[in-house]
Amino acid sequence: MSTQAPIKVNERTKDRVRYLAALTDVTQAEIVDRAVAEYATRHADDIAKGIDRAREVLAGGDVAVAAHLLGESPDAVARVSGRR
């Protein structure tokens, strides 16, 4: 079961998706689905590295997560929050 959910792309990308769908006789949604699947396959190593980075941050606790989201050092966040 699929639902519609808008995604924001620039006009050139929207045109390319529309043309590719018409030329290959599939829906625009299928073009996007295939593109995302292909991207995930081609960039599996980068995705795995991102997952590892996320695990490291999460393992550091709340201060580490806040520091990561704020682009600050854990020490700076700990000083402000009073938590170590």
C-alpha positions as CSV (number, residue, x, y, z in Angstrom):
1,M,0.0,0.0,0.0
2,S,1.4,3.3,-1.0
3,T,0.5,6.9,0.0
4,Q,1.3,10.2,-1.5
5,A,3.8,12.4,0.2
6,P,5.3,15.4,-1.5
7,I,9.0,15.8,-1.7
8,K,10.7,19.1,-2.6
9,V,13.1,19.0,-5.5
10,N,14.2,21.7,-7.8
11,E,12.3,22.3,-11.0
12,R,15.0,20.7,-13.2
13,T,14.9,17.5,-11.2
14,K,11.1,17.5,-11.3
15,D,11.2,17.8,-15.1
16,R,13.8,15.0,-15.3
17,V,11.6,12.7,-13.2
18,R,8.6,13.5,-15.3
19,Y,10.5,12.8,-18.6
20,L,12.1,9.6,-17.4
21,A,8.7,8.3,-16.2
22,A,7.1,9.1,-19.6
23,L,10.0,7.6,-21.6
24,T,10.1,4.4,-19.5
25,D,6.3,4.0,-19.1
26,V,6.4,4.0,-15.3
27,T,5.0,6.4,-12.7
28,Q,7.1,9.2,-11.3
29,A,6.9,7.5,-7.9
30,E,8.5,4.4,-9.4
31,I,11.3,6.5,-10.8
32,V,12.0,8.0,-7.4
33,D,11.7,4.6,-5.7
34,R,14.2,3.1,-8.1
35,A,16.5,6.0,-7.7
36,V,16.5,5.8,-4.0
37,A,17.1,2.0,-4.1
38,E,20.0,2.4,-6.5
39,Y,21.5,5.2,-4.4
40,A,21.3,3.0,-1.3
41,T,23.0,0.1,-3.1
42,R,25.7,2.3,-4.6
43,H,26.4,4.1,-1.3
44,A,26.1,1.2,1.1
45,D,29.6,1.9,2.5
46,D,28.8,5.5,3.3
47,I,25.5,4.5,4.8
48,A,27.2,2.0,7.0
49,K,29.7,4.6,8.2
50,G,26.8,7.0,9.0
51,I,25.2,4.2,11.1
52,D,28.4,3.7,12.9
53,R,28.8,7.4,13.6
54,A,25.2,7.5,14.9
55,R,25.9,4.5,17.2
56,E,29.0,6.2,18.6
57,V,27.1,9.4,19.3
58,L,24.1,7.6,20.9
59,A,26.5,5.5,23.1
60,G,27.9,8.8,24.5
61,G,24.5,9.6,26.1
62,D,22.4,12.7,26.2
63,V,25.3,15.1,26.4
64,A,27.0,13.6,23.4
65,V,23.8,13.6,21.4
66,A,23.1,17.3,22.2
67,A,26.7,18.2,21.4
68,H,26.5,16.5,18.0
69,L,23.2,18.2,17.2
70,L,24.5,21.6,18.3
71,G,27.9,21.2,16.7
72,E,29.6,21.8,20.0
73,S,32.0,19.8,22.1
74,P,30.5,17.5,24.8
75,D,32.5,19.5,27.4
76,A,30.8,22.7,26.4
77,V,27.3,21.2,26.5
78,A,28.1,19.5,29.9
79,R,29.3,22.9,31.3
80,V,26.0,24.6,30.2
81,S,23.7,21.8,31.2
82,G,25.5,21.0,34.5
83,R,25.7,17.3,33.5
84,R,28.8,15.2,32.9
